[in-house]
Amino acid sequence: MVFALALAAGIWWWIGQSKMGYTFHAVICQPIVMALPFGIIAGDVGTAMKIGANVEMVYLGMVAAGANIPADECLAGCISIPIALLTGMDPAAAVTLAVPFGLLGVFQDQIRRTLQAVFAHKADAYAEQGNVKGIERCAVAYPLALGFLLRFPIVFAAIYLGADVVEKLLDVIPEWLTHGLSVTGSTLPALGFAITIFIIGKNIYLPFFIIGFFAVQYLGISTMAAAIFGTCIALLITFLRREQMAK
């Protein structure tokens, strides 16, 4: 199972951040999406989805301004979810594991872009020669090959060789520290929601956020129910606005 998870996670990060065709990469890179196949491989879909949901909430409002990613949510999920599944880590504590890897993914992306500049210059030379196939290789084949070399080994080694190390480390960490990590991880999703509100930039929507929070906290409704109610309210506001504009 460890080998299968390491293999799947390594390939997932490579494909997800390769952005082939710019079609589904935004979906593939989400921790909540990759949690399902990882959970199937590990034989524990429920726990995997809980971990993926916790990690996902940290990156809810992330926007890659100018194509410069502030964090790599794909790497964060590809490492934290499998390791948490293999070590039995608490979903909230898994978030604290995901965040630093998300930041490391940014540095890896900068290295990749620097190296790929060579392909751009090579494509210019092929353009002068009228070599269309050469340009296609520089645009597709070479970046994919480089991306595999830069991405797959990192994730595969971290999971295949690192799961046992992480598990042994967790055994020697004092309980008060692991509890603190869980508490810290539980607060990080709030950051994701805060960023989302900031990105929306309209204070008029803030009461809906507060209503949703207290509905879950005090009325005891599930998160899924809150999401359904929120979707209905959003659709209702949209339909009413269109009706007013049509008058």
C-alpha positions in Angstrom: 0.0 0.0 0.0 2.9 2.4 0.8 4.4 1.9 -2.6 1.0 2.3 -4.4 0.3 5.5 -2.5 3.8 6.9 -3.2 3.5 6.0 -6.9 0.0 7.5 -7.2 0.9 10.7 -5.3 4.1 11.3 -7.3 2.3 10.9 -10.7 -0.6 13.0 -9.4 1.6 16.0 -8.6 3.4 15.7 -11.9 0.2 15.6 -13.9 -1.6 18.2 -11.8 1.1 20.8 -11.9 2.1 20.1 -15.5 -1.1 21.9 -16.5 -1.5 19.8 -19.7 -4.0 21.6 -21.9 -5.1 23.9 -19.0 -8.3 21.8 -18.9 -8.7 20.1 -15.5 -5.5 21.0 -13.7 -7.3 23.4 -11.4 -9.5 20.6 -10.3 -6.9 17.9 -10.1 -4.7 20.1 -7.9 -7.3 20.4 -5.2 -6.6 18.3 -2.0 -10.3 17.3 -1.7 -10.2 15.8 -5.2 -7.1 13.8 -4.8 -8.2 12.6 -1.4 -10.7 10.2 -3.0 -8.2 8.1 -5.0 -5.7 8.1 -2.2 -8.5 6.9 0.2 -9.4 4.1 -2.2 -5.8 3.0 -2.4 -5.4 3.1 1.4 -8.8 1.5 2.0 -10.1 4.3 4.1 -12.0 6.8 2.0 -13.8 8.5 4.9 -10.6 9.4 6.7 -8.9 10.5 3.4 -11.8 12.8 2.6 -11.7 14.4 6.1 -8.0 15.0 5.7 -8.5 16.4 2.2 -11.3 18.7 3.4 -9.2 20.1 6.2 -6.2 20.8 3.8 -8.6 22.2 1.2 -10.0 24.9 3.4 -6.5 26.4 3.9 -6.3 27.1 0.1 -9.9 28.1 -0.6 -9.1 31.7 -1.4 -5.8 31.2 -3.1 -5.3 33.2 -6.3 -2.2 32.8 -8.5 -1.7 36.5 -9.4 0.4 36.9 -12.5 0.7 33.1 -12.6 2.9 33.2 -9.5 1.5 30.7 -7.0 1.6 31.8 -3.4 1.5 28.1 -2.3 1.3 24.7 -4.0 -1.8 23.1 -2.8 -1.2 20.1 -5.0 2.1 19.3 -3.4 0.6 20.0 0.0 -2.2 17.4 -0.6 0.0 14.9 -2.4 2.3 14.5 0.6 0.1 15.3 3.7 -2.9 13.1 2.8 -0.9 9.8 2.1 1.4 10.3 5.1 -1.5 11.1 7.4 -3.3 8.0 6.1 -0.2 5.8 6.6 0.6 7.1 10.1 -2.9 7.6 11.4 -2.3 11.3 11.9 -5.2 13.5 13.0 -6.8 15.4 10.1 -6.2 18.8 11.9 -2.6 17.9 12.5 -2.2 16.9 8.9 -2.9 20.6 7.9 0.2 21.7 9.8 2.2 19.1 7.7 0.6 20.3 4.5 1.4 24.0 4.9 5.3 23.9 4.8 5.2 21.5 1.8 2.8 23.9 0.0 5.5 26.6 0.5 8.3 24.3 -0.7 6.3 23.8 -3.9 6.7 27.5 -4.7 10.4 27.2 -4.6 10.3 24.1 -6.8 8.1 26.0 -9.3 10.6 28.8 -9.5 13.4 26.4 -10.2 11.3 24.7 -12.9 10.6 28.1 -14.6 14.3 29.0 -14.5 15.3 25.8 -16.1 12.6 25.8 -18.7 13.8 29.2 -20.0 16.3 27.1 -22.0 13.4 25.5 -23.9 12.1 28.9 -24.8 15.4 29.9 -26.3 15.6 26.6 -28.1 12.1 27.1 -29.5 13.2 30.5 -30.9 16.0 28.8 -32.8 13.6 26.2 -34.2 11.2 29.1 -35.2 14.0 30.7 -37.3 14.5 27.3 -39.0 10.8 26.8 -39.5 10.9 23.6 -37.5 7.4 23.2 -36.2 8.0 19.8 -34.6 11.0 21.2 -32.7 8.8 24.0 -31.3 6.2 21.5 -30.2 8.8 19.4 -28.4 10.1 22.5 -26.6 6.5 23.5 -25.7 5.2 20.1 -24.6 7.6 17.2 -24.5 10.6 18.8 -22.8 8.7 20.6 -20.1 6.8 17.4 -19.3 10.0 15.4 -19.0 11.7 18.1 -16.8 8.6 18.3 -14.7 8.6 14.6 -14.1 12.2 14.6 -13.0 11.6 17.6 -10.6 8.3 16.4 -9.2 7.9 12.7 -9.1 11.0 11.7 -7.1 10.3 14.3 -4.4 6.8 13.0 -3.6 7.6 9.4 -4.1 10.6 9.5 -1.7 8.8 11.6 0.9 6.0 9.0 1.1 7.8 5.7 0.5 10.8 6.5 2.6 9.3 9.1 4.9 6.1 7.5 6.2 8.0 5.3 8.6 10.2 8.2 9.7 7.2 10.4 10.3 5.5 7.6 12.3 8.5 7.1 14.5 8.8 10.8 15.0 5.2 11.0 16.0 5.8 8.3 18.6 8.5 10.3 20.4 6.8 13.7 20.2 5.2 14.7 23.5 1.4 14.6 23.7 1.2 18.3 24.5 3.0 19.1 21.3 0.8 16.9 19.1 -2.2 18.5 20.8 -0.8 21.9 20.0 -0.3 20.9 16.4 -3.9 19.7 16.2 -5.2 23.0 17.7 -3.0 25.0 15.2 -4.2 22.9 12.3 -7.8 23.5 13.4 -7.4 27.3 13.2 -5.7 27.3 9.7 -8.9 26.6 7.8 -10.3 29.9 9.2 -7.4 31.5 7.3 -8.7 30.0 4.1 -12.2 31.4 4.7 -10.8 34.8 5.6 -8.8 34.9 2.4 -11.9 34.0 0.5 -13.9 36.9 2.0 -10.9 39.3 1.3 -10.8 38.2 -2.3 -14.6 38.8 -2.7 -14.0 42.2 -1.3 -17.6 43.0 -0.5 -18.6 43.6 3.1 -22.2 43.0 2.2 -21.6 39.3 2.0 -19.9 39.1 5.4 -23.2 38.4 7.3 -23.8 35.3 5.2 -20.4 34.0 6.3 -21.3 34.7 10.0 -24.7 33.1 9.6 -23.2 29.9 8.1 -20.6 29.7 10.9 -23.1 30.0 13.7 -25.6 27.7 12.0 -23.1 25.0 12.1 -21.7 25.8 15.5 -25.0 26.4 17.5 -27.8 24.8 15.4 -25.9 21.6 14.9 -26.5 21.3 11.1 -23.8 19.5 9.1 -21.3 21.2 6.9 -23.0 19.6 3.8 -26.4 21.0 4.9 -24.8 24.5 5.4 -23.3 24.2 1.9 -26.7 23.3 0.4 -28.4 26.2 2.2 -25.7 28.6 1.1 -26.0 27.5 -2.5 -29.7 28.0 -2.5 -29.3 31.5 -1.0 -26.7 32.4 -3.6 -29.0 31.2 -6.4 -32.0 33.1 -4.9 -30.0 36.3 -4.7 -28.8 35.8 -8.3 -32.3 35.1 -9.7 -33.8 38.1 -7.8 -31.1 40.4 -9.1 -31.7 39.3 -12.7 -35.4 39.8 -12.3 -34.8 43.4 -11.0 -32.5 44.1 -13.9 -35.0 42.8 -16.4 -37.7 45.2 -15.2 
